[in-house]
Amino acid sequence: MENEKSRAEELKEKLYLKSKNAYEFCEKEEIDKAYAYCDDYKKFLDNAKTEREAVREAVKLLEKNGFVPFEYGKKYVTGDKVYFNNRGKAIYIIVVGKKGFEEGLSIAAAHVDSPRIDLKQHPLYEDGGMAFFKTHYYGGIKKYQWVTTPLALHGVIVKESGEVVDVCIGENDDDPVFYITDLLPHLGKDQLSKSLGSAFSGEQLNILVGSRPFDDENIGEKIKLNVLSLLNEKYDVTEADLLSSELCLVPSAKARDVGFDRSLIGAYGHDDRVCAYPILTAAIECSKSVPDYTSITIFADKEETGSDGDTGMQSYAFENMLNELALSAGANPRVMFANSKCLSADVNACFDPNFGEVYESRNAAFINKGVAVTKFTGGGGKSSTNDANAEYVAYVRKILNDGNVLWQTAELGKVDQGGGGTVAKYIAELNVETIDVGVPVISMHAPYEIVSKADVYMAYKAFVAFFNR
C-alpha cells in the first residue's frame, strides 16, 4: 500500500497543474524588489489620473532614458529609441531591434483611460443656492459608488486662439475638492426601495462646485457668476471657453498601501495603468540592451468606451505609423504584421470571496498568484473577442516560464454572468498573434481599486521576458 501511495504521489507531482502564491514562489529579495517597484508605480498613479497625464508622464520617463519623437520619412536602424505622441492622449513607443521588421514585432498594448465623470459642454448652472456642473459619465461605472466621494477636477480648456490651459484642482492638500450629493436616509425611503442600478440616474451626477454669491445685489445668478469669476481669475477663461474643454472628475484620493502587511495597493485607475506602467518600464529596461525583435509599446485611449476615435485602438494612427516604419526600411508591412506577436496588457477580475457566486473558481484569477493570462474575453458565447490559438498560448507559456514569471490563467467570471473586452481584438485584426496578459484587480471600475504588489511586479517581469524573447 505504501508503494502504491508513493506512486500516486509521484504521478500527482508529475501530472497536476501547480498553483503557487507569490510569497512561496519568490525569495525575500524579490519580494523586496516588488515592493520598491510599486513605490514608483504609486507615484505614477498619483501623477497620471487621466490619459493625457499618463502620456505626459510617459514622455518624461522616455526622454530621460534617451527616447526621441518619431519622424515620418526617417529610416530607423537597430538601437533607435523613439515615440509617437498621438494628440497627447495616446503614445506608441519603439525600440528598434536587431532583426529586420519583416521578422515581426514584439507589441505590448495597454490603455490609459479609466472610468470617470466628464463635464458636459454647458456644465455650469445655479440652483437652490448652490452652483453645480452637469456631467456625462465615461465608461462602465456603478453610479452609486461616485456620490459623496471627494473628487478632483482634471483636464484641459482650449481657448479659441488655440492656447491650451491645463486644469488640476483637488490634488494638493490645500486645494478644494468637489462632490456629488446624496439623499439623507431619513428622506430616502423611496430611493432605498430602488435597485442599485436605478437609485441614481446619469443626470443626477451633478458636481457641487460652490455656494458663495458674487458681491453685487443687482445681478442674477450670483453664485454661478462667482464661480466663473474665480475660474477667470485662475485660468483666464470664460464660460464660452468651456465649450472647447475636456474636463473630468476623478477621485482625489492618493494611491496607498492596503492591509497591515502593506501587500496591496489601493488607488484610482489601476484599470489599466497597472499594466501601462509595467509595459513602459519594461520597454525602457529592454532598450538598455538592444532586443532581438523591435518592441512596440502602446498607451491607448478610449478603451473604456469602445476604442473608437482618433486616439483609440481602432484608429488608423497606429497602423499608419507601423506601415511608415516598415516602408522606410524597405520592408513589407503585411509580412511584418503576420510575423508579429502581441500581449494585450489589460487587467482581469480578481476572485473576491465576498462575491464568490459570480466567479467560476477553477478558472478565476486569484490575488498574489501572478499575472493573469486571459485566452479570451467577450461575453456569453465568446462574442466580441480575440480568442488566442493554442499554439500562441504555448509560446507565451514558455516565455513566462523561462523568465521565471509567476502566472495564472483566468476568464472574466461565469460564462453567463457578464463579460468584457480589451484592445486585443483590434490588434489581432492586423493579423498579429495576440493574447491578454495583465494584473488581477479587486473592485474593478470602482473609484478605488485594489491590486497585489507581487502581481504588479510579475507583470513587469512578464513584459521584460516578452520584449527579450
N, C-alpha and C positions, 0 to 999 in steps of 0.2 A: 504493500500500500504506500509506503514511504517513497519507493522508487516511482510509482505511478504519479503521486502528488508532485514529486520533483519534476517529472517530465511535463506535467501540466503547467507548472510554474515556468518552466523553460519556454514552453510554447506561448504562454501568455506574454512573457517578456519579449519574445520574438515577434509575435503577431499583432498584439494590441497597439492601438494608437496611444501614445503617451501625451498627457497634458500636464504641464508644469506651471507653477506660479513663478513670477519673475524673481522672487526672493529665494526660491530654491534653485533657479536656473543660473542666477548671476552671483559672482563673488562680490564681497562687500565693496571692493574698489570700483566695480562697475556701477553699483547702486549709487555710490557717492558721485560718480560722473553723471549719472542720470539726474540726480538732484541739482547738481551745479548747472547742467544744461538747461534745466527747467527754470532756474532763476533768470536766465537770459530770455527764455520763452515768455515768462510773465511780464518782463519789461516790454517785449514786443507787443504783447496783447494790450497793455495799457496805452501804448502809443499808436495802435493800429485798430481802432474800433470801427472804421469804415474801409471800404475798398480803396478809396483814394489815399487814406493814411497808410494802409498796408503797402501799397505801391511805393509811396514816398519813403517808408522805412526800408523797403527792399532796395531802392535805388541808393540810399545812403550806405547800406552794407556792401552792395555790389561795387560802388565806386571806391569805397575804402579798400576793396580787395582787387582793384585793377581792372574792373569791367568798364567798358565804354559804350556809348549809344550805337545802335545798329545803323548802318548806312546802306541805302539801296544802291546797287550798281557796283559795290565793292566786293572783290573776291576775298573770301576769308580762308585762312590756312590753319594748319594744326597749331593749337595753343592759343588761338584768338579767343577772347572773352568779351562778349557783347550782350546788350539787352535792348529790346524793342519796347518802348513805353507807349501803350495804346491808349491815348487820351487821358492819361493819368489814372485810369481805373482798371487796367489790366496790363500785365507785363509778361514778356517772353524772353527767357534768358538762355544764351547759347554759349557752350564751351566746345570749341571745335576739336574733335578727337583725331587720333592717328589714322583711322581707317577712312576711306572715301565715303561720301554721303550715300552712294548707292548701296553700301553695305548696311545701311539702316541707322536710325537714331535711337537714343535712349530717352524717352519722353516721360516726364512726371508732371501731372496736372492737378492742381488744387484750385479751389475758388476762394475768394476773399470777401465776398459779400455775405452778410448774415441777416436773419430776420430782424426787423426793426420797425419804427414808426416814422413814416415820411410825412412831411408837411404838404398840404395841398397848395396849389398855385395862388389862391386867395386865402391865406390862412388866418389872418388876424381879425378878431372881432371882439366886441364888448357885450356882456350880458350879465344881469344880476349883480352889478357892482364889481365884476371881475373881467379880466381880459384873457382870452384863450386863443390857441392855434387850432385850426381844423386839420385833421390828419387823414392819411390813407395808409394803412399798414402794408408792409412789404414782406412777402414770403409767408410761410406757414407758421402762424403763431396761435397760441391759446390766449385769447384776448384778456381773460381774467388775470393772467399772470403779470400783465403790464400795468395794472392800476395800482395806485398808492405805492409806487416804486420811484425812488429818486432817479431822475433822468437827466442826461446831458444833451445839449444841442450841438451837433457837429455838421459840417458841410461847407459849401461854398455859395456865395452870392456873386453873380457875374453881372456887372453893370453894362449898360448899352454900349459903352465905349470899348468893352472887351476886358476891362480890368477885373481880375478875379480876387475876391475878398474871402479869405479863409475865416471860418467861424468855429470856435470851440469854447463853449461855456458850460461849466458844471463839472469839470475835471479837477481843478485846483481846490484846495481845502477852503479857500476864501471866496470861491465862486458861488453864485446862487445855483440851485437845481430847479428842475421842472417836474410836473406832477399831473397824473390823471386821477381825478376824484372818483370816489365810490360812495355808495349809499350806506348810511349807518344801519346796523342790524335792527334797531328799534323801528325803522321805517321800511325795512327790507322784506316784509312778508311776501309780497308779490314777486320780488326779484328772486328770493330763495326758493320759490316754487318752480322756477325755470331750470332747464338743463344748463350745464356749464357752457355749452356751445351757444346758447341763446340769451344768457343773462346779460351779455354785453354785445352791442352792435358796433360795427365799424364806425358809425357816425357818432358814437358816444365816447370814442377815444380822443377826447379834446384835452389839450395841454394847458394847464393853468400857468399863465406867464406874468400875472401882475394884478394889483388891486388899487394902486395909488393913482388918484386923478391928477391931471395936469393942473397947475395953479392958475386957472382962469375961469371965472364964473360964467362968462358969456359964450362959452363954446361947448358944443355937444361932444359926446364920446371922449370924455376927458381921460379915461383910463387907457383907451386904445391910443390916443394921441401921446400920452406919456410914454408908453412902450415904444412907439415909433421914434419919439424924440431921443430916447436912450439908445436905440439901435443906430440912429443917425449920428449921435454923439460918438459912439464907439467905433462904428464901421463906415460912416459917411454914406449911408444908403437910405433909400426911400421905400415906400410901400410898393411902388412900381418895380423896383429892383427885385422884389421877391418873386416876380413873375419868371425871372430867369435865374432861379436859385435851385440848388439841391441841398435841402436841409432835412436832417432827420434827428430823431430822439433815440438814444441808446442808454442802457443803464450806466449810471455814473460810478458804480462800484468798481474797485480795483481788483485785479487778479490776486487771489490769496491762497495760501496753503489751507487745506481742509483736513481735519482729523487730528487727534492727539499725536499721531506719528508723522504728520506732515506728508503723507504718501500721496495725497490727492491735490488737485488744483481746481479751485472754483473760479469761474470767470465768465464774462460775456464773450460770445463769439468763438468758442472752441470749434464749432462747426462753421468754417472749415480751416480756421487759422492754425488749428492743432496739427494739420497736415501741411499747410502752406509754409510754416516756419521750418519744419524738418526738411522739406524739399529744397528750400532756399539755402539753408545752412549746409545741406549735403552737396548741393551744386557748387557752393563756394569751396568746401573742403576738397572735393574731387578736382576742382580747377587748379589746385596747387601742384598736382602731378597729372599731366595730361591723360585723360581716359582713352581707351581704345576707340570707343564709339562716341560720336558727337552727342552731347547731352543737351536736352531742351527742357527747361523748367517753366511751368506756366502758372501764373496767378490770373485766374479768370474771374470775370464779373458776371452778375445776373443769373447765377446757377439757381438761386432760390426762387426765381420767377420763370424758369424755363430755358435759361441760357440764350435768350434772344437778344437782339440789339447788336450794335457795332462793337461792343466790348464783351459780349457773351461768347460762349464757346461755339455757337453756331455762326458767328461772323466769319467772313472770308479773310479777315485780317491775319489770322494765324496761318492759314493755308497759303495765302499770298506771300507772307514773309518767308516761309519754308521753300516755296517754289523759287523765289528770288535767290535764296541761299544756294539751292541746288544748281539752278541755271547759271549763276555767276561762276560756278566752278566747273561747268560743262557736264553736270550730272543730270540724269533723267529723274524728275521728281516722282513719277509713278513708281519707278523701281525703288527709290528711296523710301517712300511710304510703305510699300509692300514688305520691305525688309525691316521695318522699324518695330520697336516694342514700346509699350506704354504701361505705366502704373497710374491709374486714375486715383489720385491721392484724396480720398474722401472718407468721412467717418462712417461708422456703423453704430447701431444702438447697442449699448452695453446692458447685459442682463441685470434687472433690478428685481430683487426678491419681493419687494413691496407690491409689484405689479406682475408677478410671475406668470399669470394666466395668459398674457398676450405673447409670450415667448415660447419657442419650441427649444427646450433647454439643451437638447443634443446638438443643435445647430445654431446656438446663440454665442455672441462674444461675451467673454467674462473679464472682469476687472483684473489687472495685473497678470494677464496671460498672454500679453504681447500684442503686436499689431494684427489687425483683423484682415484676412484675405477674403474678399467677397466675390465669388464667381459670377453671381448675377444679382441684380436688384429688381426693379419693376414692381408690379403688383399682381395678385391673383395668379393667373397662368403665365407668369414671367412676361407680362405685357410691358412694352416701352422700356426695354433693357438691352444692354450688351450682355451676352452670356458667353464668357470666355471658353474656348475649346480646351479639351483635356490636355492636349499637347502643351499649350501655353501654361496651364496650371502647373504641370510637371516642371516646366522650365523655371517658373518663378519659385516653386518649392526648392529646387536645387540652389538657386541664387541665395535664398534666405538661409537655408541650412548651411551652405558653405560660408556664409557671412556671420554665422553664429548668432542669428537673429531669432528671438522668441516670437513665434507667430501662431495664429489660430485661424480657423475658417469660421465664417458666420453668414447668416442671412438676416434680413430685417423683419423679425417677428414671425408669427404663424402665417401660413400660406394665405388664408382668407381674412387676416386681421387688418391688413393695410398695405404698406409698401412705400417705395420712394425711388428716387432716381439720382444719377450723378452725371458728370460730363462724359463718362466712359463711352456711351453710345455715339456721341458726336465725333470723338476721335477714332473710334472703330470704323465709322463711315468713311474715313480716309483710307481704309484698307490697312489699318495698323492693329496688330495684336494688342489687346487691351484687357486689363483686369483691375478691379478696385482693391486698393490696399490702404488702410487707414486706421485711425485710433478709435477704440470704442468710447462712446460718450454716454453718460448718465444725464437724464433730463434734457435731451437734445431739443433745441429751439426755444428753451426757456430763457428768460433774461440772465440767468446764472446757471451755467452748465458745469459738469464735473468730469474730470479725466484723471487717469493714473499717471504719475511721473514716470514710472517704469515703462508704461506703454508708449508714452511720448518719445522716450529715448530709443525704444525699439523701432519706432517709425523712422527716426533719424538713421539708425543703423541699417534699416531695410533699404532706404533710398541711397545711402552711400554704397551698399553692396550692389544695388541695381546699376548705378552710374558707373561702377567699376567692373561690370560684368565682362 
